[in-house]
Amino acid sequence: MTAHTFYRISVWLPLLVPGVVGVAVHGWGLRPGSGLLHTLVQLLLVSLIYGGIPYAALAIWATIWVDRRPEREIRRRALLAPLLMVAVWLLATMVFAILTREGRMSLALAGLGAVVIIPLGYAYVAIVMLLRRAMDGLIDPGDVSAPERWPDRSPARAGTPSRTPHDSRL
């Protein structure tokens, strides 16, 4: 598997994990009992119900964005991902407020969602970073670790010949 593929799949974890939990609980009848596990299951299911559609929009963008980016840039963006999700969430609750004319409820939903998104989002980011480190030998970095995305086209280099190891003019 390439690093790009790993990150493209990882982007979808916040939808896949609650989806699998939902199927396990409601499809197969598995019951988490009480306590912390029950609370975690509820949190995951509620995150899917309320945040699923807004997150899907962000995940589509992120899946496309990952292509041909250096891994360092992907990791930096991953650290910003929960904050990007808060922005998407706030936009979604504003649209909800406009459509339903329920300003107070939308404001409460926006605040509560942001409070949940940040720790849950950073938990997913931590899981992805730990998985990436654990799978280091199994993942082909390919061109993800390339230092630049585009060749240097600055005016200072315009007209200067390329000097690559494959250049016969070296």
N, C-alpha and C positions, 0 to 999 in steps of 0.2 A: 504494500500500500504506500502511496506517496504521501508526503506531508500535506499537500493540498487536499487530498481525499480525506485524510484524518480530520482536518479542520472543517471541511465541508460537512462531514457527518456530525462533528461535535457541535456545530451551530444548531442542529436540530434536537440536541439532548433535552432542552427545556420543554419540548413538546413530546418527545418520545418517552421520557421517563414517566411523566404523569399519565400518558396514554396507556403504557403498559400497566401501571398501578391501577388505573381505572378498569381495564379489562380484567385484571386479577381480582379486584374487589367486586365489581358489578357483573362481570361476565362469568367468572369461575366460582364466585361465592367465597373467596378467601376473606377472612375477617382479621383485621390487625389487632384485635383485642382493645385494651385501653392503655392509657399512658402516653408516653412519648411517641411510640410507633403510630398509634392512632392519630395523634396530632399531626405528625409528619405526613401521613397518608391524606388527611383532610387538607392540609396546606397544599400538597401537590395537586390534588383534584380541583381545589378552588383556583389555583394558579392557572390550570388548564381552562377552566370554564370562563374565568374573567379575562385572563391575559392571553389566551390562546390565539385569538384573531390578531390583536395588535402585534404579538410576538411573531406570528407567521409572516407578517409583512416585513418585519425587521430581519427575520431569518432568510427570507428570499433575497433581500438586498445583500446581506452578509455572505450568503453562498456565492453570489455572483462576484462580490467585491474581493473575496479571497484569491481568486484566480490570478496567478502570476505575481503575487505579492511576496516580498521577502518574509521569511518566517519572523524575523524581528518585528517587522511592521504588523504582522498578524497578531503577534503576542501583545504588542502595545495596544492595538485596537480591542483585543479581548479584554484588557483591563478597563477599557472605557465602555464596554458593552452594557453592563447594568445601568450606567448613566444614560446611554443612548435609549435603552428600554424605558427608563423613566420618562424621557422626552416623548417617546412614541405613546406611552401610556397617558401622559397628560393631554396630548393631542386627541387621543381616543375618547377620553372623558369629556373634553370640551365639545367634541362632536355629539356625544351622548347628551350633554346638557342642552345643546342647541336643539337637537331633535325632540327631546322629551320635555324641555322647559322645566327641568328639575335641577335647578342650580345648586341648592344645598346638598342634595344627595350626591350629585356629581362631584362637588367639592370634597365631600367626605370620602367618596370612592377614590378620587385622585390622591388624596393624602394617605389613605390606608394602603392603596396600591403601591405608592412610592416607598412606604415604610417596609412593605413585604418584598418588593422587587430588589432593593439594594442588597440585603443579606442573602436572599435566595439566589440572585444573579451572581454574586461573588462566590457562593458555594459551587455553582456550576462552573465558573471560571477556574476555581481551584481544582475541581475534579478533572477538567480538561487538561490543565497544566501538569497535574500529577500523572494522568494517563499518558500524556505525551512523553514525559520523562521515563516512565516505566516501559514504554514501547520504543524507546530510542533506537535500539538495534534492529527493530522490525520495520521501521518506517524509513523509506528511501526519501532523503531530503529533496532529491531532484533539483529543480531550479528555485525552490522556495528559499533557499539560503543565499541566493544570488545577491550581491551587494547593491545592485541597481536594477530598477525596473525598465528604464529606457536608456538608450545610449546618450552620451553627453552631446548635446547639440548647442552648446553655448557659443556666442559669437566669437570668443577667443579661439575656439577650436575649429571654427568654420574654415573649410579649405585645407586643413591639415590632414595628411593621410592617416588612416587608421594603422595602428601598430599592434597587431595581435600576433600570438605565436604562430599562427597559420599564414601570416603575411609573408610573401616571398621577398618583400623589399627590406626585411630586417637584416 
